[in-house]
Amino acid sequence: MMIGGAGLLGLTAAANAQAPPAGAAAGVTTRAQVEAQAAENFRMLDADGDGSVTKTEVEAFQTKMRANAEQARTQVMTEADTDKSGSLDQKEWTAMNEKRLTEVESQAGQPIPDDRRAAAKTQMDAAFARLDADGNGSISSEELGIAVGAGDNDPAARMMDMFVEADTNGDGSLTVEELKAPTLAMFDKVDANGDGQITPDEGAKAQQELRAQ
C-alpha cells in the first residue's frame, strides 16, 4: 500500500534531477528505495506509534490525503496559472518546473549536471503530454486533480481496499511487513529482469499494461 503522490507532485521532475543512490543510474528505482518508502509510509500511518496500523488510523490518513490533494491542486494553479485562464499551457508548466529545478540547485549548492537537467526536461514534457488528457494543449484544473489525487481520481478512496488486501491474517491491523509485502510483490513483477532495479523502460511498460487493463 503506497501512499500517493511523490510530494503530491512527482510531476515536477525535480526529484529526478537529484543524484541517484549509489550504484543506481539516473531514473532508476531500486528495491531498497521502495522498501524504505514502504517503511516510511507505515510510520506515517501508525499515528500512535504502537507498531501496527488499524482501520481507524487509515481512515484518519484518508481524510488528511484528500485535504492535501486539494491543497496541492490549488497551490499549483495559483502559482503556475499566471494568465488566470483556469488551465496551464506548456509555457506555464515549463516555467513552474524550471523554478523547481532552480530550487533543487539552490538547496544542493551546485548546478544540476547537464544530463540530469536534460532528463528532467524530457520528463516534464512527457508529464505535460500525459496530463493533457484531452490533447487541447493545456492542463485543466480537473486534469491536474487527477495527477495529485483530487477530484475523480482519489487514491484515498482505495486505501481501505488495499488495507484489507494487505491484512493477510485478518486481525484488523497491519504490521510493517504486511504493509511492505504487496508493494514489494508489485516491484518484483515490474522488475522484468529481476536485477533489483526498475528502469524507466520497465516502468513505462508497466504503466502501459495497467492502462490496457
N, C-alpha and C positions, 0 to 999 in steps of 0.2 A: 504494500500500500504506500505509494509515493504521494507526497503532498505537493500540490500543484505549484507551478509557476516559477522557475528559477528567479527569485526576487520578484515574481509575478510578471517579469518581463525579461525572460531569457532571449527575447526577440531582439534586444538592442545589439547583440553580438559583442558587447564589451567584455563579457566574461571570456569569450573565445579569443580575445586579443591578448589575454594574460598568458604568462608562461605555463606550459603544461606540466603535470607532475613529472618527476624524474623517471626517465625510461619510457615516457609516452610521447607520441608525436602530437602536434597541434591538431585539435579537433577530435582526438581520440578519447573515449571514455573507458576507464578501466573498471574491472570488477571490484577492486578495492575502493575506488571512489564511490561506486554505487552502494556498497555495503556500509561505508562510512555515512553516506547520506541517509540510508535507511535507519541507522542507529540514531542520527540526529533527529529524524522525523519522530522516532519513538520518544526521544527526550522531550520534544515539543508537545507531543500528545499526552504524555504522562504528567499531568498537571500537578498531582500531589506527590510525585517522586517516589512512589511505593514500588516501582519495578514492574508494574503491569498497567495496561491501558484498558479502561472499561468503556462500555457504550456511552455512559454519561460524559466521559471525557471526550469521546469522539464527537458527540452532539455539540458540545461546547466549542470544539475546534471548528466544526462546520459553520457555526454562526460567525466565528472570527474570520474564516476564509472568505465568506460571502461579503463581509464588510470590507475586507482588504481588497478584494477583487473590484468592487465598485469604486473604492478609493483610487486604485491604480488606474482604472479607466478614466476617471475624472482628472487625475493628475496629468496623465499623458495628453489628453485632449486639451487641457488648459495650457500646458507647456508648449506643445508642438503645433497646435492649430492656430498659427499666427494670423491667418486671414479671417479667422472666426467663421469659417464656412460650415463647420459641423463635421468635417472629414479631413483626413490627412492626405495630401498629394505626395508624390515621390520626393519633391524638394523638401517639404516639411519633415518627412520621415527620415531622410538622409541627414538633415541638419540636427535633428534630435539625437540620432545615433552617433554622429560625429562629436557632438557635445559629450556623450557618454565616453567615447574613446579618449577625449581630452582629459576627462576626469580620471580615467584609469592611469593615464600618463602622469598626471599631477600626483596621484596617490603613490605611484611607484617611484617617482622622482627621476624618471628616464623615459625617453620616447619609446613607443611601441615599434618593434622591428618591422621593416617594410613587408616581409612575407606575412606576418600576422595581421598587419593592418589591411593588406590586400585580401586575406582570407575573411576578415571581419566584414569588409565591404561587400564581398561576394555573398556572405550570409545575410547581411541586412537587405540586399537587393532581393535575394530569394525569399526572405521573410515577407517583404512587401508584396511580392507576387502571390505568395501563399495566402496572405491575409486579405488581399483584394479579391474576395471570393467571386464577385460578380464581374470582375475584369474591367471596371469602368475607369481605372487609373487613379483611384483614391481609396483610402480605408475609412469606412464609416465608423461611427461610434458603436454600432451593433457588431460590425466585423471585428473591431478591436476588443469588444466584450468577449467574443468567442476566444480570443487569444489569451486574455487574462483570467478567464474563468468566471465571467459575469454573464448575466442575462440567460440566454438559451443554453449556453454551454457551461453548466455548473458542476465542476468536479466534486464540490462538497456534497452534492446530492448522491454521488456514487460511493462515498466513503463508507456508509454503513454496509452496503453490499460487499465491499472489499473487506470490511471488518469480519463479517460472517464467514467469508471465504478463508480468511487467514486464521480464524479461530478453529483450528483443526481438532482440538479436543473438546470443543463445545462447552467450555466452562464460563463463557460470557466475558472473558478478558483475554488480552494478548500479552505474551512475553515478547521480549525483543527478538528472540529467534523466530517466533511465529510471524512477526511483522516482516522480518527480513526475507523469509522463505519465498513468498510469491514474487517479490521484486528480483531476487537473485535467479529464480527459475526463469523469469522473463528475460533477464540479461543473458542467461546461458542459451536461450532459444534464439535470440538475435545474434549472438556471437557465433556466427556460422562456422568459423574455423576453429573454435574452441581455444583461442590463444589468450583469453582473459581480457580482451580489449574489443570495444565496438568502434569500428572506423566510421567515418561519415557515410561511406558507401553502404555499409551494413545497416546503419541507422535509417538511411533513406529507403532502402529496400523494405525494411520492417514497416515504415510508415506507409509505403505504397500498399503492402499486403493488408495492413489494418484498414486502410480506406476502401480496399476492394471487398472487404467482408460485409 
